[in-house]
Amino acid sequence: MPKDAKSARDPRYDILFEPVKIGPVTAKNRFYQVPHCNGGGYRDPSAAAQMRNIKAQGGWGVIFTEQVEMHHTSEITPFIELRLWEDKDIPGLARMAEAMKTDGALAGIELAYSGVNGGNLYTKEVPMAPSTSPILTFYKDPVSARAMDKEDIRNLRRWHRNACLRAKTAGYDIIELYGAHGFGVIQHFLSPLTNQRSDEYGGSLENRARLFRELISECKDAVGDSIAISVRLSLEEIGGLENPEVRDMISMNADLPDLWDLGHGTWEDCSGPSRFTEEGAQEPLVRGIKELTDKPVVGVGRFTSPDAMVSQIKRGVLDFIGAARPSIADPFIPRKIDEGRVEDIRECIGCNICVTGDMTMSISRCTQNPTFMEEWRKGWHPEEIDAKGASETVLIIGSGPAGLEAARAAGERGYQVALAEAGTELGGRVALECKLPGLATWGRVRDYRQHQISQMPNVEVYYDSRLSAQDVLDFGFENVAIATGSTWRRDGVARHNLLPIPMDAAMPIFTPDDLMAGNLPEGGHIVLYDDDHYYMGGVLAELLVQKGLEVTLVTPANLVSEWTLNTLEQHRIQARMIELGVHIVTAQAVTAVTGQGATLNCAFTGRTSNVDCDAAVMVTCRMPNDDLWQALKAREDEWENAGIKKIERIGDANAPAPIAWATYAGHRFARELDVTRAQDELPFRREVTELAPKEAFR
């Protein structure tokens, strides 16, 4: 629908589109994209800027950067965020602000001084904090922060004023000071965990809030009356600044900032995965805070339902609907609600795969939105796609996440699409995994695409259609995508065992495919061997316990589901295993399965031990189901005569990976139909660093 078209929204949602004042500026509606990382930062600023521009097109009233390091004495290498260390950083951030402010959005910048959370591994500066403390970084760097003296605090205040002036020059409407998630110096001064000072900056809550008051007041004075100053705080810090004291602090300083941006607690709490955290989980902590201040309050809760959003506003819980992950999954949530297209919203599934881009210092992905962070790099728009090219027809074999996304995107381009599913249900692995404990929201990957396809007359779905190579050649489709998925191995091969391990036929062996199909061990003690390290091992252990089985989870890693450190859920997964009574054996690999049990091998010493069991479950790695591809590849000389221009295997059929990799592969297949590229040309754009002049090295 054109931007100037008349709104078709349900009147129930009108309240979401009311303008709201934030100090001297006014947001056009109540949709507030809170700061979120994206893996781009200073390395990929154009990608980050265009991603935020898409949010503006999508109708968000307020759009924020991620955290921006405001001074070189506090940086969080190896993580890649934005930087505002000096005037040279202004042009890039100005370009980002300009991109964010299109379509009437307010541009916000989150200034961060990380203090005890910044190891300064790049700048080699000595970290500073309220009190002497070990650095509390993710990697537990063997570095300490020294306690700030009065001169340091005066410098800190000056650095904040300078950063605010630079942000003003860059064109931002809102400047937010970061004091949440344990990542900001404001929180470090407020918290009795990190502030053990005995001077006027320590002790009582009023003293611990002194720096907060100084920074807000001085930043306001610095930028004048045209820019709003907000603060981001955690609502809860277990053992530290807990919720009652947060409320006291807000009450004491009710009208000092122009807006209160309130997160749950730690980042793990604030971005709780759907497996453990329901939509709107923050409400018990934030309810009633609006009564303490006349300034607007924004909070988060992985809101995807407009009815839940309206409820938060009407009940006086929040003034703004804050969103990070939902705005990634669908940057056009506001416009879709405004246009009466609620059913077209791509709902966040809460898998936190987006977080892994930041945690692995790479470009972020989204399971639901494969265009995320590819808006500039590849020119992919989440709601717009090029019309079809010269060819007409597409056959997609397999309806898992890759196949469904390929069918949806190719159908949107205008191709005549046939989607062949060997079974009687769409969704592939998603249809099975969403039935496992805690993974129900993952079904949205299937549901969104199934609904979109159902509205397309040019996409036909065929069930019970297991195709052979001859079938594909006989049909004569011009483009073919093989999205036949993968199968879990049962021979123990994965990261630790690169070759199959000895297995006694007397011991029942199960795989995740068996368990998801309802074929479970009959009883007794189960050894579950997890050399996958993502969510599946923990989820299946929980399933087995629910069925009344005794489970020993064995992993060669030092933690259960170790890779989920990157999705902010490892601690919860291991805690769940302990609560369920699962026996946990870490740093041990299963190297053989006997008739009586499993032989374990210490990951460090190689020493062996044995554990008795009645059955074993192998959560190791997966093999592509690529027999059809191999058969067609062997007959490649027949493709042209059959009218075939392109056959490509996509998703798990090409290389098994998380679901986000599959939706990305399906989308890429559809985008690249009838597109030619020069040989050896990069398939994406990247930033190129300007070299220093030669004389700089003399």
C-alpha positions as CSV (number, residue, x, y, z in Angstrom):
1,M,0.0,0.0,0.0
2,P,1.4,3.5,-0.8
3,K,2.6,5.5,2.2
4,D,0.0,8.1,1.6
5,A,-2.9,5.6,1.3
6,K,-5.7,5.8,3.8
7,S,-5.2,3.7,6.9
8,A,-7.2,0.5,7.1
9,R,-6.3,-0.4,10.6
10,D,-8.7,-1.8,13.2
11,P,-9.8,1.1,15.5
12,R,-8.8,-1.1,18.5
13,Y,-5.2,-0.3,17.6
14,D,-5.6,3.5,17.2
15,I,-4.0,4.1,20.6
16,L,-0.7,2.7,19.3
17,F,-0.5,5.5,16.7
18,E,-1.0,8.4,19.1
19,P,1.9,10.9,19.2
20,V,3.9,11.0,22.5
21,K,6.2,13.8,23.7
22,I,9.7,12.9,24.8
23,G,10.9,16.1,26.4
24,P,11.4,18.6,23.5
25,V,10.7,16.1,20.7
26,T,7.6,14.2,19.8
27,A,7.4,10.6,18.5
28,K,4.7,10.1,15.9
29,N,3.5,6.8,17.5
30,R,4.2,4.4,20.3
31,F,6.4,2.0,18.4
32,Y,9.9,2.3,19.9
33,Q,12.8,0.3,18.5
34,V,15.1,0.0,21.5
35,P,18.9,-0.2,21.0
36,H,20.0,-3.6,19.7
37,C,23.3,-5.0,18.4
38,N,23.6,-6.4,14.9
39,G,27.2,-7.6,14.4
40,G,27.9,-4.6,12.1
41,G,29.1,-1.8,14.3
42,Y,32.2,0.2,13.2
43,R,33.1,-2.6,10.7
44,D,29.9,-2.5,8.7
45,P,28.3,0.9,9.3
46,S,26.5,1.1,6.0
47,A,24.8,-2.3,6.6
48,A,23.7,-1.1,10.0
49,A,22.5,2.2,8.7
50,Q,20.4,0.7,5.9
51,M,19.0,-1.9,8.3
52,R,17.7,1.0,10.6
53,N,16.4,2.9,7.5
54,I,14.2,-0.1,6.8
55,K,12.7,0.3,10.3
56,A,11.9,3.9,9.4
57,Q,10.1,2.7,6.2
58,G,8.3,0.2,8.4
59,G,6.7,3.0,10.5
60,W,8.6,2.9,13.8
61,G,8.2,6.2,15.7
62,V,11.6,6.0,17.5
63,I,14.6,4.1,16.2
64,F,17.9,3.6,18.1
65,T,21.4,2.6,17.3
66,E,23.1,-0.1,19.2
67,Q,25.3,0.8,22.1
68,V,27.9,3.4,21.0
69,E,31.2,3.4,22.8
70,M,31.6,7.1,23.8
71,H,35.2,7.2,24.8
72,H,38.4,5.2,24.1
73,T,39.0,4.5,27.7
74,S,36.1,2.1,27.8
75,E,35.6,-0.3,24.9
76,I,34.5,-3.9,24.6
77,T,36.7,-5.6,22.0
78,P,36.3,-8.3,20.6
79,F,32.6,-7.2,20.3
80,I,31.9,-4.9,17.4
81,E,29.8,-1.9,18.3
82,L,29.6,1.7,17.0
83,R,32.1,4.2,18.3
84,L,32.0,7.9,19.0
85,W,35.5,8.4,20.3
86,E,36.4,11.6,18.4
87,D,35.1,14.0,15.8
88,K,36.2,11.7,13.0
89,D,33.4,9.3,14.0
90,I,30.7,12.0,13.5
91,P,30.1,11.7,9.7
92,G,29.4,7.9,9.8
93,L,27.0,8.3,12.7
94,A,25.4,11.4,11.0
95,R,24.7,9.2,7.9
96,M,23.1,6.7,10.1
97,A,20.9,9.3,11.8
98,E,19.8,10.6,8.4
99,A,18.8,7.1,7.4
100,M,16.9,6.6,10.6
101,K,15.0,9.8,10.4
102,T,13.3,9.2,7.1
103,D,9.5,8.8,7.2
104,G,9.2,10.9,10.3
105,A,11.0,8.7,12.8
106,L,13.1,10.1,15.7
107,A,16.7,9.0,15.7
108,G,18.2,7.9,19.0
109,I,21.8,7.1,20.0
110,E,22.7,5.1,23.0
111,L,26.0,6.3,24.6
112,A,27.8,3.6,26.6
113,Y,30.7,3.9,29.0
114,S,31.2,0.2,29.9
115,G,33.5,0.6,32.9
116,V,33.7,-2.8,34.7
117,N,32.4,-4.5,31.5
118,G,35.0,-3.1,29.2
119,G,38.4,-4.8,29.1
120,N,40.0,-2.3,26.7
121,L,41.8,-5.0,24.8
122,Y,42.1,-2.8,21.7
123,T,43.1,0.5,23.2
124,K,45.2,-1.0,26.0
125,E,43.9,1.7,28.4
126,V,43.4,0.8,32.1
127,P,39.7,0.2,32.7
128,M,38.0,2.3,35.4
129,A,35.0,1.6,37.6
130,P,33.4,2.9,40.8
131,S,35.5,0.5,42.9
132,T,38.5,-1.7,42.2
133,S,37.0,-4.8,40.6
134,P,37.9,-7.7,38.2
135,I,36.6,-7.0,34.7
136,L,33.2,-8.7,34.4
137,T,33.4,-9.4,30.6
138,F,31.9,-12.4,28.8
139,Y,35.4,-13.9,28.3
140,K,36.4,-13.4,32.0
141,D,39.5,-11.4,30.9
142,P,42.3,-11.6,33.6
143,V,42.1,-7.8,33.9
144,S,41.1,-5.5,36.8
145,A,39.5,-2.1,36.7
146,R,40.9,0.6,39.0
147,A,38.6,2.7,41.3
148,M,37.9,6.1,39.9
149,D,39.1,9.1,41.9
150,K,37.4,12.5,41.9
151,E,39.4,13.6,38.9
152,D,38.4,10.5,36.9
153,I,34.8,11.2,37.7
154,R,35.2,14.8,36.5
155,N,36.7,13.5,33.3
156,L,33.9,11.0,32.9
157,R,31.4,13.8,33.2
158,R,33.3,15.8,30.6
159,W,33.5,12.9,28.2
160,H,29.8,12.4,28.4
161,R,29.2,16.1,27.6
162,N,31.6,15.9,24.7
163,A,29.9,12.7,23.4
164,C,26.5,14.4,23.7
165,L,27.7,17.4,21.7
166,R,29.1,15.1,19.0
167,A,25.7,13.2,18.9
168,K,23.9,16.5,18.5
169,T,26.2,17.5,15.6
170,A,25.5,14.1,14.1
171,G,21.8,15.0,14.1
172,Y,20.3,12.7,16.7
173,D,16.9,13.6,18.4
174,I,17.3,11.5,21.5
175,I,20.5,10.7,23.4
176,E,20.2,7.8,25.8
177,L,22.7,7.0,28.5
178,Y,23.2,3.3,29.0
179,G,22.9,2.0,32.5
180,A,21.3,-1.4,32.0
181,H,22.2,-5.1,31.7
182,G,25.3,-4.6,33.8
183,F,26.9,-2.9,30.8
184,G,26.9,0.8,31.7
185,V,28.7,2.9,34.3
186,I,25.5,4.4,35.6
187,Q,24.4,1.0,36.7
188,H,27.8,0.3,38.2
189,F,27.6,3.4,40.4
190,L,24.0,2.6,41.3
191,S,24.6,-1.0,42.2
192,P,26.0,-2.0,45.7
193,L,27.6,-5.0,43.9
194,T,30.0,-2.8,42.0
195,N,30.0,0.4,44.1
196,Q,31.7,0.0,47.5
197,R,32.7,3.6,47.8
198,S,32.6,5.5,51.1
199,D,32.5,9.1,49.6
200,E,29.6,11.1,48.3
201,Y,29.3,8.7,45.3
202,G,28.8,5.6,47.5
203,G,26.8,4.2,50.4
204,S,23.2,5.4,50.3
205,L,21.0,5.2,47.3
206,E,21.0,9.0,47.0
207,N,24.8,9.0,46.9
208,R,25.0,6.1,44.5
209,A,22.6,8.0,42.2
210,R,24.7,11.2,42.3
211,L,26.6,10.4,39.1
212,F,23.3,9.6,37.3
213,R,21.9,13.0,38.3
214,E,25.1,14.8,37.2
215,L,25.3,13.1,33.9
216,I,21.7,13.7,33.0
217,S,21.7,17.3,34.1
218,E,25.0,18.2,32.5
219,C,24.1,16.5,29.2
220,K,20.9,18.4,29.1
221,D,22.7,21.6,29.7
222,A,25.2,20.7,27.0
223,V,22.8,20.0,24.1
224,G,20.1,22.6,25.0
225,D,16.4,22.3,24.7
226,S,16.1,20.6,21.2
227,I,17.3,17.1,22.1
228,A,15.8,14.6,24.5
229,I,18.0,12.9,27.1
230,S,16.8,9.4,28.2
231,V,18.3,6.7,30.4
232,R,18.2,3.0,30.1
233,L,18.1,1.0,33.3
234,S,17.6,-2.5,34.4
235,L,14.5,-3.2,36.5
236,E,16.2,-5.9,38.6
237,E,19.7,-6.9,39.6
238,I,19.7,-10.0,41.7
239,G,21.7,-9.3,44.9
240,G,22.4,-5.7,43.8
241,L,20.0,-2.9,42.7
242,E,16.8,-4.9,43.0
243,N,13.4,-3.8,41.9
244,P,12.2,-1.9,45.0
245,E,15.3,0.2,45.1
246,V,15.0,0.8,41.3
247,R,11.6,2.2,42.0
248,D,12.9,4.4,44.8
249,M,15.6,5.7,42.5
250,I,13.0,6.5,39.8
251,S,10.8,8.2,42.4
252,M,13.7,10.3,43.7
253,N,14.5,11.5,40.2
254,A,11.1,11.2,38.6
255,D,11.3,14.0,36.1
256,L,15.0,14.3,35.5
257,P,15.4,12.3,32.3
258,D,13.0,12.9,29.4
259,L,12.2,9.2,29.2
260,W,12.8,6.0,31.2
261,D,13.8,3.0,29.1
262,L,13.5,0.0,31.3
263,G,15.0,-3.4,30.6
264,H,14.3,-6.6,32.6
265,G,17.7,-7.3,34.3
266,T,20.7,-8.9,32.6
267,W,20.8,-9.1,28.9
268,E,19.9,-12.8,29.3
269,D,16.7,-11.7,31.2
270,C,15.8,-8.8,28.9
271,S,16.2,-11.0,25.7
272,G,14.9,-14.2,27.3
273,P,14.5,-16.9,24.7
274,S,10.9,-18.1,24.1
275,R,11.8,-21.6,25.4
276,F,12.0,-20.0,28.9
277,T,10.3,-16.6,28.6
278,E,6.7,-15.7,27.6
279,E,5.7,-12.6,25.8
280,G,5.4,-9.6,28.2
281,A,7.4,-11.3,30.9
282,Q,8.8,-8.0,32.1
283,E,5.4,-6.7,33.3
284,P,5.6,-7.7,37.0
285,L,8.8,-5.6,37.3
286,V,7.6,-2.5,35.4
287,R,4.0,-2.4,36.5
288,G,3.3,0.7,38.6
289,I,6.4,2.6,37.6
290,K,4.4,5.0,35.4
291,E,2.7,6.2,38.6
292,L,6.1,7.4,39.9
293,T,6.9,9.7,37.0
294,D,5.3,12.1,34.6
295,K,7.9,11.2,31.9
296,P,7.1,8.4,29.4
297,V,8.2,4.9,30.1
298,V,9.2,2.3,27.5
299,G,9.6,-1.4,28.2
300,V,10.1,-4.6,26.2
301,G,8.6,-8.1,26.2
302,R,9.1,-9.6,22.8
303,F,5.7,-8.1,21.8
304,T,4.4,-9.5,18.5
305,S,0.6,-9.3,19.2
306,P,-1.0,-5.8,18.7
307,D,-3.6,-6.8,21.2
308,A,-0.9,-7.4,23.9
309,M,0.6,-4.0,22.9
310,V,-2.7,-2.2,23.3
311,S,-3.3,-3.9,26.7
312,Q,0.1,-2.6,28.0
313,I,-0.9,1.0,27.0
314,K,-4.5,0.9,28.1
315,R,-3.6,-0.6,31.5
316,G,-1.0,2.1,32.1
317,V,1.9,-0.3,32.2
318,L,3.9,1.5,29.4
319,D,3.8,4.6,27.2
320,F,5.9,3.0,24.4
321,I,6.0,-0.5,23.1
322,G,9.7,-1.3,23.1
323,A,11.0,-3.9,20.7
324,A,14.4,-5.2,19.5
325,R,13.9,-8.8,18.3
326,P,10.3,-8.3,17.0
327,S,11.6,-5.3,15.0
328,I,14.2,-7.5,13.5
329,A,11.9,-10.3,12.6
330,D,9.5,-7.8,11.0
331,P,10.6,-4.2,10.6
332,F,7.2,-3.4,9.2
333,I,5.1,-4.3,12.2
334,P,3.8,-0.7,12.7
335,R,2.8,-0.3,9.0
336,K,1.2,-3.7,8.9
337,I,-1.0,-2.9,11.9
338,D,-1.8,0.5,10.4
339,E,-2.7,-1.0,7.1
340,G,-4.9,-3.7,8.6
341,R,-2.5,-6.5,7.7
342,V,-1.9,-8.0,11.1
343,E,-2.0,-11.5,9.6
344,D,1.1,-10.6,7.5
345,I,3.3,-9.9,10.5
346,R,6.4,-12.1,10.7
347,E,6.3,-12.9,14.4
348,C,9.6,-13.3,16.3
349,I,10.1,-16.8,17.5
350,G,12.4,-15.9,20.3
351,C,15.2,-18.2,19.2
352,N,17.9,-15.5,19.7
353,I,19.8,-16.4,16.6
354,C,20.0,-12.6,16.0
355,V,22.1,-12.3,19.2
356,T,24.7,-14.8,17.9
357,G,25.8,-12.2,15.3
358,D,27.0,-10.0,18.2
359,M,28.3,-12.8,20.3
360,T,30.4,-14.2,17.4
361,M,31.5,-10.8,16.1
362,S,29.9,-11.6,12.7
363,I,26.9,-10.2,10.8
364,S,23.6,-11.1,12.5
365,R,20.9,-13.3,11.1
366,C,17.2,-13.7,11.8
367,T,15.4,-17.0,11.4
368,Q,12.1,-15.3,10.3
369,N,13.6,-12.4,8.3
370,P,16.5,-13.6,6.0
371,T,16.9,-10.0,4.7
372,F,18.1,-8.8,8.1
373,M,21.6,-7.1,7.7
374,E,21.5,-7.8,4.0
375,E,19.5,-4.6,3.2
376,W,22.7,-2.8,2.1
377,R,25.1,-5.7,1.5
378,K,22.8,-7.5,-1.0
379,G,20.1,-4.9,-1.6
380,W,17.4,-7.1,-0.1
381,H,14.3,-5.3,1.2
382,P,12.0,-7.3,3.5
383,E,8.8,-6.3,1.8
384,E,9.9,-5.6,-1.8
385,I,11.4,-8.0,-4.3
386,D,12.3,-7.8,-8.0
387,A,9.8,-9.1,-10.5
388,K,10.6,-12.4,-12.1
389,G,13.3,-12.7,-14.7
390,A,13.2,-14.4,-18.1
391,S,12.2,-17.9,-17.0
392,E,8.7,-18.8,-15.9
393,T,8.6,-21.9,-13.7
394,V,10.1,-23.2,-10.5
395,L,9.9,-26.6,-8.8
396,I,10.8,-26.8,-5.2
397,I,11.2,-30.2,-3.7
398,G,10.7,-30.3,0.1
399,S,8.7,-28.0,2.3
400,G,11.0,-27.4,5.3
401,P,12.1,-23.9,6.1
402,A,14.3,-23.6,3.1
403,G,11.7,-24.9,0.7
404,L,8.9,-22.9,2.2
405,E,10.9,-19.6,2.0
406,A,12.0,-20.4,-1.5
407,A,8.4,-21.0,-2.6
408,R,7.1,-17.8,-0.8
409,A,9.8,-15.5,-2.3
410,A,9.7,-17.0,-5.8
411,G,5.9,-16.8,-5.7
412,E,6.1,-13.1,-4.7
413,R,8.5,-12.5,-7.6
414,G,5.8,-13.8,-10.0
415,Y,7.1,-17.3,-10.9
416,Q,4.8,-20.2,-11.4
417,V,5.8,-22.3,-8.5
418,A,5.2,-26.0,-7.7
419,L,6.1,-27.1,-4.1
420,A,6.3,-30.9,-3.8
421,E,6.2,-32.3,-0.3
422,A,6.8,-36.0,0.1
423,G,4.6,-36.2,3.2
424,T,1.2,-34.8,4.2
425,E,2.3,-31.8,6.3
426,L,4.3,-28.7,5.5
427,G,7.2,-27.5,7.6
428,G,9.9,-30.2,7.5
429,R,12.0,-30.2,10.6
430,V,10.1,-27.2,12.0
431,A,6.9,-29.2,12.0
432,L,8.6,-31.7,14.2
433,E,10.8,-29.5,16.4
434,C,7.9,-27.1,17.4
435,K,6.3,-30.1,19.2
436,L,9.3,-30.5,21.5
437,P,9.3,-28.9,25.0
438,G,9.5,-25.1,24.9
439,L,9.8,-24.8,21.1
440,A,6.1,-24.1,20.2
441,T,6.8,-20.6,18.9
442,W,9.2,-22.1,16.3
443,G,6.1,-23.2,14.4
444,R,5.7,-19.6,13.3
445,V,8.4,-20.2,10.7
446,R,6.1,-22.6,9.0
447,D,2.8,-20.8,9.8
448,Y,3.9,-17.4,8.3
449,R,5.1,-18.9,5.1
450,Q,2.2,-21.3,4.8
451,H,-0.2,-18.4,5.1
452,Q,1.6,-16.3,2.6
453,I,1.7,-19.1,0.0
454,S,-2.0,-19.8,0.5
455,Q,-2.7,-16.3,-0.8
456,M,-0.7,-16.8,-4.0
457,P,-2.6,-18.2,-7.0
458,N,0.8,-18.9,-8.8
459,V,2.0,-21.3,-6.1
460,E,0.7,-24.8,-6.0
461,V,1.4,-27.3,-3.2
462,Y,1.5,-31.0,-3.9
463,Y,1.5,-33.5,-1.0
464,D,2.5,-37.2,-1.0
465,S,4.9,-36.3,-3.9
466,R,8.2,-38.1,-3.4
467,L,10.0,-37.4,-6.7
468,S,12.7,-39.3,-8.6
469,A,15.3,-37.8,-10.8
470,Q,13.3,-39.0,-13.8
471,D,10.2,-37.2,-12.5
472,V,12.2,-34.0,-12.3
473,L,13.5,-34.4,-15.8
474,D,10.1,-35.3,-17.2
475,F,8.3,-32.3,-15.6
476,G,10.6,-29.8,-17.4
477,F,10.6,-27.0,-14.9
478,E,13.1,-24.4,-15.7
479,N,14.4,-23.9,-12.2
480,V,14.6,-26.6,-9.5
481,A,15.4,-26.3,-5.8
482,I,16.1,-29.5,-3.9
483,A,15.3,-28.8,-0.2
484,T,15.0,-32.3,1.0
485,G,16.5,-31.7,4.5
486,S,18.8,-33.9,6.5
487,T,18.9,-36.9,8.8
488,W,20.5,-37.2,12.2
489,R,23.4,-39.7,12.3
490,R,23.3,-42.7,14.7
491,D,26.9,-43.7,14.4
492,G,28.4,-41.2,16.8
493,V,30.2,-39.1,14.2
494,A,30.4,-35.4,15.1
495,R,33.1,-33.0,16.3
496,H,34.8,-35.4,18.7
497,N,34.5,-38.6,16.8
498,L,35.2,-37.9,13.2
499,L,34.8,-41.6,12.3
500,P,32.0,-44.0,13.3
501,I,32.4,-45.5,16.8
502,P,31.9,-49.2,17.7
503,M,28.3,-50.0,18.5
504,D,27.0,-53.3,19.8
505,A,23.8,-54.3,18.0
506,A,22.4,-55.4,21.4
507,M,22.1,-51.8,22.6
508,P,19.1,-49.9,21.3
509,I,20.3,-46.7,19.6
510,F,18.0,-43.7,18.9
511,T,18.5,-40.4,17.1
512,P,16.5,-37.1,17.4
513,D,14.6,-38.2,14.3
514,D,13.4,-41.3,16.1
515,L,12.3,-39.3,19.2
516,M,10.5,-36.6,17.2
517,A,8.7,-39.3,15.3
518,G,7.4,-40.7,18.6
519,N,9.8,-43.7,18.7
520,L,11.1,-43.5,22.2
521,P,13.0,-45.9,24.4
522,E,10.7,-48.2,26.3
523,G,12.1,-47.4,29.7
524,G,15.1,-47.5,32.1
525,H,18.3,-45.5,32.0
526,I,19.2,-43.5,28.9
527,V,22.6,-42.1,27.9
528,L,22.1,-39.1,25.7
529,Y,25.3,-38.2,24.0
530,D,25.3,-34.5,22.9
531,D,28.1,-33.6,20.5
532,D,25.9,-31.1,18.7
533,H,26.1,-28.4,21.4
534,Y,23.1,-26.4,20.4
535,Y,19.5,-26.8,21.8
536,M,18.6,-30.3,20.7
537,G,20.4,-32.3,23.3
538,G,18.9,-30.4,26.2
539,V,15.4,-30.4,24.7
540,L,15.4,-34.1,24.1
541,A,16.7,-34.8,27.6
542,E,13.7,-32.8,28.9
543,L,11.4,-34.8,26.7
544,L,12.8,-38.1,28.0
545,V,12.4,-37.0,31.6
546,Q,8.8,-36.0,30.9
547,K,8.3,-39.6,29.6
548,G,9.5,-41.0,33.0
549,L,13.0,-42.0,31.9
550,E,16.2,-41.6,33.8
551,V,18.7,-39.6,31.7
552,T,22.4,-39.1,31.8
553,L,23.5,-36.4,29.4
554,V,27.1,-36.8,28.2
555,T,29.0,-34.1,26.3
556,P,32.6,-33.6,25.4
557,A,32.1,-29.8,26.1
558,N,32.6,-28.2,29.5
559,L,28.9,-27.0,29.6
560,V,25.6,-28.5,28.5
561,S,24.5,-27.1,25.1
562,E,27.6,-25.0,25.1
563,W,26.9,-23.1,21.8
564,T,23.8,-21.6,23.4
565,L,26.1,-19.2,25.3
566,N,25.6,-17.3,22.0
567,T,21.8,-17.3,22.3
568,L,21.8,-16.2,26.0
569,E,20.2,-19.5,27.2
570,Q,23.0,-21.8,28.2
571,H,22.7,-21.0,31.9
572,R,18.9,-21.7,31.9
573,I,19.3,-24.9,29.9
574,Q,21.9,-26.3,32.4
575,A,19.8,-25.2,35.3
576,R,16.7,-26.9,33.8
577,M,18.7,-30.1,33.4
578,I,19.7,-30.0,37.1
579,E,16.1,-29.2,38.2
580,L,14.8,-32.1,36.2
581,G,17.3,-34.5,37.8
582,V,19.3,-35.2,34.6
583,H,22.7,-36.6,35.4
584,I,25.3,-34.3,33.7
585,V,28.7,-35.6,32.6
586,T,30.8,-32.9,30.9
587,A,34.2,-33.1,29.2
588,Q,33.5,-36.8,28.3
589,A,32.9,-38.3,24.9
590,V,31.1,-41.5,24.1
591,T,33.7,-43.5,22.1
592,A,31.9,-46.9,22.0
593,V,28.5,-48.4,22.8
594,T,28.5,-51.9,24.3
595,G,25.8,-54.3,25.1
596,Q,25.7,-53.0,28.7
597,G,26.3,-49.2,28.2
598,A,28.6,-46.6,26.9
599,T,32.4,-46.2,27.0
600,L,33.4,-42.6,27.9
601,N,36.7,-40.9,27.0
602,C,37.9,-37.9,28.9
603,A,38.2,-34.9,26.6
604,F,41.4,-33.8,28.3
605,T,43.3,-36.9,29.4
606,G,41.8,-39.7,27.3
607,R,41.1,-41.8,30.3
608,T,38.2,-44.2,29.8
609,S,35.2,-45.1,32.0
610,N,31.9,-46.9,31.6
611,V,28.3,-46.0,32.3
612,D,25.6,-48.6,32.2
613,C,22.4,-47.9,30.3
614,D,19.4,-49.5,28.7
615,A,19.4,-47.3,25.5
616,A,21.5,-44.6,23.9
617,V,20.4,-41.4,22.1
618,M,22.9,-39.9,19.7
619,V,22.6,-36.1,19.3
620,T,25.7,-35.7,17.1
621,C,25.5,-34.4,13.5
622,R,23.3,-34.6,10.5
623,M,23.8,-35.9,6.9
624,P,22.2,-34.1,3.9
625,N,19.4,-36.0,2.2
626,D,20.9,-35.3,-1.2
627,D,20.3,-38.6,-3.0
628,L,18.0,-36.8,-5.5
629,W,20.6,-34.1,-6.1
630,Q,23.3,-36.7,-6.7
631,A,21.1,-38.6,-9.1
632,L,20.3,-35.4,-11.0
633,K,23.9,-34.2,-11.0
634,A,24.9,-37.5,-12.6
635,R,22.5,-36.8,-15.4
636,E,23.5,-33.1,-15.8
637,D,24.0,-33.6,-19.6
638,E,20.2,-34.2,-19.8
639,W,19.1,-31.0,-18.1
640,E,19.1,-28.7,-21.2
641,N,17.0,-31.1,-23.3
642,A,14.6,-31.3,-20.4
643,G,14.2,-27.5,-20.4
644,I,16.1,-27.1,-17.1
645,K,18.2,-24.0,-16.6
646,K,19.2,-24.5,-13.0
647,I,19.1,-27.1,-10.3
648,E,20.3,-26.2,-6.8
649,R,20.3,-27.9,-3.4
650,I,19.4,-25.5,-0.6
651,G,19.2,-25.6,3.2
652,D,20.0,-28.7,5.1
653,A,20.0,-30.7,1.9
654,N,23.1,-28.7,1.0
655,A,24.7,-28.4,4.5
656,P,22.9,-28.9,7.7
657,A,22.8,-25.9,10.0
658,P,20.4,-23.9,12.2
659,I,17.0,-23.0,10.8
660,A,18.0,-19.4,10.1
661,W,20.6,-20.8,7.6
662,A,17.8,-22.6,5.8
663,T,15.4,-19.7,5.5
664,Y,18.3,-17.6,4.3
665,A,19.2,-20.2,1.7
666,G,15.6,-20.5,0.4
667,H,15.4,-16.7,0.1
668,R,18.7,-16.4,-1.7
669,F,17.7,-19.1,-4.2
670,A,14.5,-17.1,-5.0
671,R,16.3,-13.8,-5.2
672,E,19.0,-15.1,-7.5
673,L,16.7,-16.7,-10.1
674,D,17.6,-15.4,-13.5
675,V,20.3,-13.2,-12.0
676,T,23.8,-13.4,-13.5
677,R,27.0,-12.3,-11.8
678,A,30.5,-11.9,-13.2
679,Q,32.8,-14.8,-12.4
680,D,34.5,-14.5,-9.0
681,E,32.4,-11.4,-8.2
682,L,31.6,-11.0,-4.5
683,P,27.9,-11.7,-3.9
684,F,27.6,-8.8,-1.4
685,R,29.0,-5.4,-0.8
686,R,31.4,-4.6,2.0
687,E,33.1,-1.6,3.6
688,V,36.6,-1.0,2.4
689,T,39.0,0.6,4.9
690,E,40.9,3.6,3.6
691,L,44.7,3.1,3.9
692,A,46.8,5.6,5.7
693,P,49.2,7.6,3.4
694,K,52.7,6.2,2.9
695,E,54.3,9.0,4.8
696,A,52.5,7.9,8.0
697,F,54.8,5.0,8.3
698,R,58.1,6.9,8.0
